[in-house]
Amino acid sequence: MTMRECSPSTTLETVSHILSQAPSIATCHLRPHPACCLFVSWNGCIVLVYDGFPPPLVQAKTRIADNNAALHLTEENFGSKWPKTTLGAVNDGADDLSPEHFQRLRDICDRYSKRIIEAPASSDNVSKSNIIIEVATLSMVEYQQRGLERLYGRVDVPLDPYTSPHSHGDVKEEEGEEDNINSKPAEEEQIRVNSVISEWNDVQTYLPRVNALGSRIGSYRQESRGCTCVAFIGSTLPTHLRACLSEFRDAVDEEFPGRYGWLDETSLHCTLRSLD
């Protein structure tokens, strides 16, 4: 029996078993992109962008891919090849953005991206801990809505706080250290993200993609059954980052009243890949 013929609960359990095998996958951090962490993606979705998948999350993605002969998953979508968290989507029926409106939205993104990165702190370590997001658990979920605000099932895999991705448990990550082997993305990961966020610099080409129909907030909340592997971040958002995101949403709503619907904070996540 192939994975597609198995029940969703079997899929979750099988993938969680794969990710739980030795060597352990290390805990790590997602780091907001230092130049552009708030970004308007295709279809107008607003996302929190990270500077690349850290090595342990690449290890998890690779482990799933390496077992696909047994899993029979569909090909990975490009959307899960660069790490981000969808914060909100355009409400159904909203008008297209003009170039001027798009620039105003981008200005808000730029302003609050700077606020996030320039975290007030008394020391470098405190500043870094105010914006980096700890990933200590990976979750295999069967969702009822693709925004993950409603789930049918969830299986969590705790990550190992004592393991380096290049060791077998003998290296412990120092607390508060951002640029460590567990959390700093490889160059190719950073290049992929930079390529994506550079697209909005060409407004003439990019704006039609922003205004394209699809991925409205209703599509995130309608009945849509499927399985995915994610890192939930809602409960681990640092205080400074949480406050900045709240103020950012308010600023967008003030400038564009009624345009955006925002996903519940408890559902916020970074997708590693679909499990369908």
N, C-alpha and C positions, 0 to 999 in steps of 0.2 A: 504494500500500500504506500503510495507516494504521500509527501507532506500535504499536497493540495487535497488529498482524499481524507486526511486526518482531521479530527476536530480541532477548532481553535485552541482549546485547552491543551491538547497534545502538542501543538505547535509551540505554545508558550513554554511548556515544561521541557520540550526537547532543546530549544534554544537556550533556556536558562541552564540546562545541564552542560551544554557545549561551553558556555561562558564561565561556568564554575570549575571546569577542569584545570588541572595544573599545566603550566605555571599560572599562578594567580594573576589576575589583572589588577593593577594598582589604582588606588584613589588618585585623583588629579584635580585640576582646576580648569574651568573655561574662563578665558580672559577676553573681555570686551575689546574689539578692534581699536588700536590706539589712535587711528586717524578718523574712523567713520564707523561708530558702533550702532548708530540708529540710522536706518536705511529704508528707502521705499523700494520694494522689490516689484517684480512683475505682477500685474493685476492690482497694483496699488497697495498690497499688503505692507504693513510696517513691521520691521523685524529688528531684533537686537542681534547684531553680528559679532561673532568671535573671531579671533585672529588665526584660527585653524584648529583642527582636531588635535588634541594633545596625544602623545604616543599611546597611552593606555586605551583610549577610545579608538584609535587606529587599529590597535591590537584586537579589540573586540570586533570591529567591523571586518577585519581580515579573517578572524576565526570563523565568523558566520559565513563569509564568502568561501572559505576553504572547505566548508562542510556542505556546500550547496548541492553536491551530487546526491546527498541524502535528503536535503531540505526541499529541493525543487522550487526555490523562490524565483519570482520574476526578476528581471534585470533591475539593478538599483537605479532609481531615478537620480538625475543630476541634482535635484533639490536637496538631497541628503548627503551630497558629497562636499558641501560647504556648511559649516556649523552655524546655526542661527536659532533664534527663538521667535516665533510669530507672536506678536503682541496684539495685533488687531487687523481687521480687514474692512474693506469698503462696504457700506450698507447697500443692500439691494435697491436699485433705482436711482443711485446717486449719479449726478452729471459727471461728464469727463472733466479732468483738470485742464485748464489752459496752461500755456507755458508760464505765465505770470503766477498762477496759483501753485503750479508745481515748484517754482523757485521759492515761493513763500513757505511751502511745506518743507522743502529741502533746507531752508534757512533755520527752521525750527529744529530739524534733525541735527544740523551742524551745531547749533547753540547748545543743545542738551547733550550731544556727544562730548563736547568739551567739558561740560559740567561733570559728566561721569568720569572722564579720564583724569581731570584735574581735581581729584578727591582731596578735600581738606584733611590734613593729618599733621601730627607732630613729628612723625618719622616716616621714612620710606616704607618700612614694613607695614605700618598701620595704614598708610595710603594704599598700598597694594591690596591689603586684606579688605579694604572698603569697596573694591570693585570686582575682585575675582570670585568666581562661583565654584564652590566645592562640589565635586562629583564623587560621592561615596557609594552610590547605588545605581545600577542599571535596571530598568524595568521593561519587561515584556508585557504588553497590554493587548487585550482585545477590546476595541473601542466601539461604542455605540454612536459616537459623533467624532468626526476626524479631528476636531479641535481638542479632543480628549477631556472635554468637560463632563462627559458621561462615559463610563466604562462598563463592559460586561465582566471583565476579569483582569487581574494583574498578578504577575509573578516577579518578585524583586531578587536581584543578585547583588549581595554586598561586595564591594571591592576591597582590596587588601591595603591597609594604610602603611604596611611595612615593606611592600614589594616595589622594586624598580622594574620597569618593563624590560630591562636588560640584565636582570638577575633572577635568582630563585628565592627571593625573600630575605637576602642578607643586607639590603640597603634600605634605610628608613629615610623618607622624605622629611626634611626639616620644616617645622611649622613656620608659616609666614614667609617662606622662601618662594618667590614667584617664578623666577627663571631657573627652575630645576629640571632635572631630566624627565620627571613625570608630567610636567605641565607645559613646557615650551614646545610649540608645534614645530615639526620639521619644515624646512624651507619650502618644499613642494606644497605643503598644506597652506602656508602663508601666501604663496604665489597664486594658488587657486582662488582664495578669498579675495585677494587684491584685484584679480582679474574681474571678478563679479562686481565688486563695488565701484570699479572704474567705469562701468557701463553708463552710469547716470551722468557722466561728464559730457556725453554727447546727447544733449537734450532732444534734438530733432529726431534721432533714431530711437532714443529710450522712451520718450513720452508715450508713443503709441503702445508700447508694451505695458506701461503703467496703466493706461486707460483700457487695455484689452479686457473683454468680458471674461469672467471666471474667478474662482476663489473669492467670491463675496462672502460676507460673514454668515449668510444663510447656509452656504455650503459647508461651513465648519460646524454648524449646529443641527443640520438635518440628519435623519437616520442614515447611517453609512457604516456598515459593519466591516471591520478589517483588523489586522494585527500589525504591530510595529514595535521596534526596540527604541527606547528613549531614555534620556536622563531628565527626570523632573527637576526643575530649579526653583519652583515657587517658594518652597519652605527654606531654601538655602540662600536666598538673595541677601547680600550684605545690606546693612541699613542705609548707607549712602546711595547705593545703586537703586534700592527699592524706592527711596524718596525721590530720586531723579526721574525714575520711570513714571511715578505718579504725577509729578509736576509736568512731565513731558506730555502725558495723555491729556491733562487739563489744558495745556497750551494748544495742542492740536484741536481739541474740541472747541476752544474759544475762537480760534481762527477759522475753523471749518465745522461749524455746528451741525450735528446730525450726519456728518459724512462717514464717521468710523464707528464700528462696533468693536469693543475690546474684550478679549478672552479673559475668563476668570483667572486670577493669579494662581489658584491652586492647580490649574491645568497647564501652566506654562512649562515648556519642555524643549529640549534639543533632541532632534531625531537622529539616531545613528543610521537606521535604514528600515524600510518596510519589511514585514515578515509575511507578505502575501505572495 
